[in-house]
Amino acid sequence: GPGSYTVGTMSERFDCHYCRDPLQGKKYVQKEGRHCCVKCFEKFCANTCMECKKPIGADSKELHFKNRYWHDNCFRCFKCYTSLVNEPFMLRENNKVWCSNCTAAADAPKCKGCFKPIIAGDQNVEYKKMVWHKDCFTCSQCKQVIGSGSFFPKDDEFYCVSCHEHKFAKTCAKCKNPITSGGLTYQEQPWHSECFICSNCKKQLGGKRFTAVEDQFYCVECYKECVAKKCAGCKNPITGFGRGTSVVNYEDESWHDYCFKCTKCARGLANKRFVCHNGKIYCAECPKRL
């Protein structure tokens, strides 16, 4: 309470400073060396309560802070109405007093899920400057709590791993299961890296040379050994890789283009006229010399 004035009862002749009524035998207030009756004190001298805007009479308990004054029963939290006499408080906008709990809640970030404040000690999840209570961070599809688990953002929604796989992930062309990470594409179809393998040796073919034969894939080595035709000239496999990518086929036999040549003069015959005599290949001129 204030200490700038005193209240007492006059025992001898004395008049009110303002209305000049005698104060003998009456209750009075002394402030700044002047004596006044209770009525004039409330009219001319009393401080005005910041909350109820009424004067704080001589019989009322007064609280003050930074030249602001309150009745003791008016000094309460603006938000929760808890009395703040002998309690910590904060003076906020419009000269309203708030308790420490309401101040912390007002200044705390708001949960994107329930829109309630996240106060110190609450478990929370943060993502791109947004924050949720841990139990409010849920999957947009199944509504189960994601909490601190793995998730996938999609536009303004969030999905747990399982729901994202079923809703958005591509499906492997071989095993038909979702591709959640990595993977590769062949002929516009997605594959798990571990599913795109050589049909013979089972090695992964991602990033390596391979050959496709009737929906089967082979690495270069297995294609040479198991699938590739053998050149009728050099007897080596025709792989289509490296030198001699063109192939010459004639009567169920195949040659590297550089191996398809005249038996007599060794002239290359790829894309040229030739003659087959006694199972051998000749240029158009050499049979005449036989």
C-alpha positions in Angstrom: 0.0 0.0 0.0 1.0 3.6 -0.4 3.0 5.4 2.3 2.5 9.0 1.2 -0.6 9.7 3.4 -1.9 8.7 6.8 -5.4 8.1 8.1 -6.5 9.2 11.6 -9.2 10.8 13.7 -9.1 14.5 14.8 -9.3 15.1 18.5 -9.2 18.9 18.3 -10.5 21.7 16.0 -9.3 21.2 12.4 -11.0 21.8 9.1 -10.8 19.8 5.8 -8.4 21.5 3.4 -10.9 21.2 0.5 -14.5 21.5 1.9 -13.6 23.3 5.1 -15.9 21.0 7.2 -14.6 20.5 10.7 -12.7 17.2 11.1 -12.9 17.0 14.9 -14.0 13.6 15.9 -14.1 12.4 12.3 -11.9 10.2 10.2 -9.5 12.1 8.0 -6.6 11.6 5.6 -3.3 13.4 5.7 -1.5 13.6 2.4 1.4 15.9 1.5 0.9 17.9 4.7 -2.8 18.5 4.1 -5.7 17.1 6.0 -8.9 16.2 4.3 -12.1 14.3 5.0 -12.6 10.9 3.5 -15.1 12.2 0.9 -12.8 14.9 -0.4 -9.9 12.5 -0.4 -11.7 10.2 -2.8 -12.8 13.1 -4.9 -9.5 15.1 -5.1 -6.6 12.9 -4.0 -7.3 9.2 -4.4 -5.5 7.2 -7.1 -7.7 5.6 -9.8 -7.6 1.8 -10.1 -6.2 0.6 -13.5 -8.7 -2.2 -13.6 -12.1 -0.9 -12.5 -11.3 2.8 -13.1 -12.8 3.8 -9.7 -11.0 5.8 -7.0 -9.1 3.8 -4.4 -10.6 5.0 -1.2 -8.9 5.5 2.2 -10.3 2.3 3.5 -9.1 0.2 0.5 -5.9 -1.7 0.2 -3.9 -0.3 -2.7 -1.2 -1.9 -4.9 1.0 0.0 -7.2 3.6 -0.7 -9.8 5.4 1.8 -12.1 3.0 4.7 -11.2 0.0 2.5 -11.8 -2.5 1.6 -9.1 -5.0 -1.1 -8.3 -7.5 -2.2 -5.6 -6.1 -5.3 -4.1 -9.1 -7.3 -5.3 -8.7 -5.9 -8.8 -5.1 -6.9 -9.1 -5.6 -10.2 -10.9 -4.6 -11.9 -14.1 -6.3 -10.5 -17.2 -6.6 -14.0 -18.7 -7.4 -16.4 -15.9 -8.5 -13.9 -13.1 -6.1 -15.4 -10.6 -5.3 -13.0 -7.8 -1.7 -11.7 -8.2 -1.2 -10.3 -4.7 2.2 -11.7 -3.7 2.4 -13.6 -7.0 4.8 -12.9 -9.9 3.2 -11.0 -12.8 3.8 -9.3 -16.1 2.4 -5.9 -17.2 1.5 -6.3 -20.9 -0.3 -4.4 -23.6 -3.1 -1.9 -22.5 -1.6 -2.0 -19.0 -3.1 -5.4 -18.3 -1.4 -7.6 -15.7 -0.9 -11.3 -16.5 0.2 -14.2 -14.3 3.4 -16.0 -15.3 1.6 -19.1 -16.6 -0.7 -17.1 -18.9 2.3 -15.0 -20.1 4.3 -18.2 -21.0 1.2 -19.6 -22.8 0.6 -16.4 -24.8 4.3 -16.2 -25.9 4.6 -19.9 -26.7 4.4 -21.1 -30.3 1.0 -22.5 -31.3 0.5 -26.2 -32.3 -0.5 -26.6 -36.0 -2.7 -29.5 -34.9 -4.8 -28.3 -31.9 -3.8 -24.6 -32.1 -3.0 -24.6 -28.4 0.3 -23.2 -27.0 3.3 -25.5 -26.7 4.8 -24.6 -23.4 8.2 -25.4 -21.9 8.4 -29.2 -21.2 5.9 -30.3 -23.8 7.2 -32.9 -26.3 6.9 -31.4 -29.8 7.8 -32.0 -33.4 9.2 -29.2 -35.6 9.3 -29.1 -39.4 10.0 -26.1 -41.6 9.3 -23.5 -38.9 6.1 -25.2 -37.9 5.5 -27.0 -34.6 3.1 -29.6 -33.2 2.6 -31.3 -29.9 4.0 -34.8 -30.3 0.6 -36.4 -30.1 -0.9 -33.9 -32.5 1.5 -34.8 -35.3 -0.5 -37.5 -37.1 -0.7 -39.2 -40.5 -3.1 -37.4 -42.9 -4.3 -40.8 -44.2 -4.6 -43.2 -41.2 -4.7 -40.5 -38.5 -2.2 -42.5 -36.4 0.3 -40.5 -34.3 3.6 -40.1 -36.2 5.3 -38.4 -33.3 9.1 -38.5 -33.7 8.9 -41.4 -36.3 9.7 -41.2 -40.0 7.2 -39.4 -42.3 6.8 -38.1 -45.8 5.6 -34.5 -46.5 3.2 -34.1 -49.5 2.0 -30.5 -50.2 0.4 -29.5 -46.8 -0.1 -33.0 -45.6 2.1 -35.6 -43.9 2.1 -39.4 -44.2 3.5 -42.2 -42.2 5.8 -44.6 -44.2 3.2 -47.3 -44.7 0.5 -44.9 -46.0 2.9 -43.1 -48.2 4.0 -46.4 -49.8 0.4 -47.4 -50.6 -0.7 -44.0 -51.8 2.2 -42.5 -53.7 5.2 -44.9 -54.1 5.9 -46.5 -57.4 5.5 -50.2 -57.7 8.3 -52.4 -58.8 7.7 -54.1 -62.1 9.0 -57.4 -60.8 8.0 -57.9 -57.1 5.0 -55.4 -57.3 6.0 -53.9 -53.9 6.4 -50.1 -53.4 9.7 -48.5 -54.1 10.4 -46.3 -51.1 14.0 -45.2 -51.9 16.5 -45.5 -54.8 15.4 -47.8 -57.6 15.8 -47.4 -61.3 13.8 -47.2 -64.5 14.0 -49.4 -67.6 11.6 -48.8 -70.6 9.5 -46.5 -68.4 9.0 -49.1 -65.7 10.3 -48.7 -62.2 12.4 -51.4 -60.5 14.0 -52.0 -57.1 17.7 -52.1 -57.6 17.8 -55.5 -56.0 15.1 -56.8 -58.4 16.8 -55.7 -61.6 19.3 -58.5 -61.8 20.9 -60.9 -64.2 18.6 -63.9 -64.8 21.6 -66.3 -64.7 24.1 -65.1 -62.1 21.7 -62.8 -60.1 24.1 -59.9 -60.0 22.5 -56.4 -59.9 22.5 -54.7 -63.3 22.0 -51.1 -62.2 24.6 -48.9 -63.9 26.1 -51.9 -65.9 25.8 -53.1 -69.5 23.2 -55.8 -70.0 21.1 -57.4 -72.7 17.3 -58.0 -72.6 16.1 -61.3 -74.2 12.4 -62.1 -74.0 11.8 -60.2 -70.8 15.0 -61.7 -69.2 18.1 -59.6 -68.4 21.6 -60.8 -68.7 25.0 -59.3 -67.8 27.6 -59.2 -70.6 29.4 -62.3 -69.3 26.3 -64.5 -68.9 24.9 -63.3 -72.2 28.1 -64.4 -73.9 28.1 -67.8 -72.2 24.4 -68.7 -72.1 22.5 -66.8 -74.7 24.6 -65.2 -77.5 24.9 -66.9 -80.9 28.4 -68.1 -81.9 29.9 -66.5 -84.9 30.2 -69.0 -87.8 33.5 -67.3 -88.7 35.5 -66.9 -85.4 33.3 -69.1 -83.2 33.2 -66.4 -80.5 29.9 -65.1 -79.1 28.1 -62.3 -80.9 27.3 -59.9 -78.1 26.5 -56.6 -79.9 29.0 -54.9 -77.7 32.3 -53.4 -78.7 33.7 -54.0 -82.2 31.3 -55.5 -84.7 27.9 -54.4 -83.3 26.3 -55.4 -86.7 25.4 -59.0 -87.3 25.0 -60.9 -90.6 22.5 -63.7 -90.6 22.2 -66.3 -93.4 20.5 -69.7 -93.3 20.4 -70.1 -89.5 24.0 -69.0 -89.1 25.3 -65.7 -87.8 28.6 -63.8 -88.2 30.2 -60.7 -86.8 30.0 -58.2 -89.7 33.9 -58.2 -89.8 33.9 -62.0 -89.9 31.6 -62.3 -92.8 34.2 -62.4 -95.6 35.2 -64.3 -98.8 36.7 -67.7 -98.0 39.2 -67.3 -100.8 40.3 -63.6 -100.9 39.1 -62.6 -97.4 37.2 -59.6 -98.8 34.6 -58.3 -96.4 31.1 -59.1 -97.6 28.8 -57.3 -95.2 26.2 -55.5 -97.2 27.7 -56.9 -100.5 26.8 -59.6 -103.0 28.1 -63.1 -102.1 27.9 -66.7 -103.3 27.5 -69.8 -101.1 29.3 -72.8 -102.5 29.7 -76.2 -100.7 28.7 -74.4 -97.4 31.4 -71.7 -97.8 31.0 -68.0 -98.5 32.6 -66.4 -101.5 32.6 -63.0 -103.1 30.9 -62.7 -106.5 34.3 -63.0 -108.4 36.1 -65.9 -106.6 33.8 -68.8 -107.6 34.8 -68.2 -111.2 38.4 -68.9 -110.2 37.6 -72.2 -108.5 
